[in-house]
């Protein structure tokens, strides 16, 4: 019987045979079951050690800010327009003088290659293929020069020391690698209280405790396919992009303090603006006043962000302050991240004043599920949602979605309150 089936397969057209082979790959089954970005978190949870999954999924303390990032989108409903010709839909967006295929990009995420094998390069390649930007976190183990070769249009997101000589050397390294956008991360003067990471067994520096070891052993696909392959390729992983000429191993105590600089201020940001010849973006702004200072300093853009709910747990959602920041931004580009999962999320942010959106966790989970193919699938899902949503809203371009498309969600009065 088996021989008969093999003969039947041999008679199939070559294209159909390739499709059949793909179905035998469990990663293809996983990708086929991913219908929205939330699905990638579900699929990754089954593949990753609890500690590693938690590192990506968790927020700070009680995770109030992380959860509020999602619920903030429910504060808004959208007004559709009908009987309009929407046959010429386009998501193309111009940002920093470049044309991108969609109004979103891949946000910087630290230690990505610990979560998925070669994740920084996988996401960079997928972004290049899709025509969207990818931002590399300085808190990564993949050298920034390597990622620049993978995707010459990548951005660099720095955790910068306030030492003027270190600033100058780091800017020189980033410029020599060919980056044109330098994104300064400003909302991590100190590391936050990530109790849920600790409860799950994750820490930086990594500590190979019996609990963490057992967690890895019970997830052999991650242990061999990600951690083992990384060790073979790079040796003991090192955080390689925090400074120009200093690397720190992920098992070193130094890694716990090297990213945060509580003595870094606007004076140092002004020095970066003076020395950096490319586009300068300040990431982690939640205050309209800080947006004003950034504009007057000469920044090309700001990212309205609460770090995905991973810093101050009482922080407002970026969506709540977007209109205020937009008013103070003037000619600066206004980007936004934290909590984006659906096409309507992206369009709501654009309607509230964002020029562009950065999406993080779902793309890293997608890389954990199926590498570059997973990230491509995730980008495709979000792009398709935006395309459908544009048609249903009655517009052809994302830039046409303005505040007139939004209404605050109706909240019925409580019992005993006047209507």
Protein Blocks (a to p, Z undefined) as FASTA:
>chain_A
ZZmmmmmmmmpcfklmmmmmmmmpmklmmmmmpmbfklmmmmmmmmpcfklmmmmmpcch
jlmmmmmmmmmmmmpccdddehiafklgcfbdceehiacfbfcdcdddehklmmpghklm
mmmmmmmmnopacdddfkbcbdfklmmmmmmmbccdddddfblklmmmmmmmmmmnopab
dcddfklmbacddfklmmnopacdddddfklmmmmmmmmmlmmmmmmmmmmmnopaddfk
lbmkbccdfkbfklmmmmpcckbcfklmmmmmmmmmbdcddehiabfklmmmmmmnopab
dcddehhopacfkbccfklmmmmmmmmnmmaccddeehiabfklmmmmmmnopabdcdfk
lmmmmmmmnojmlmmmmmmmmmmmmmmmmmmnopabfklpcfklpccddddddehiaZZ
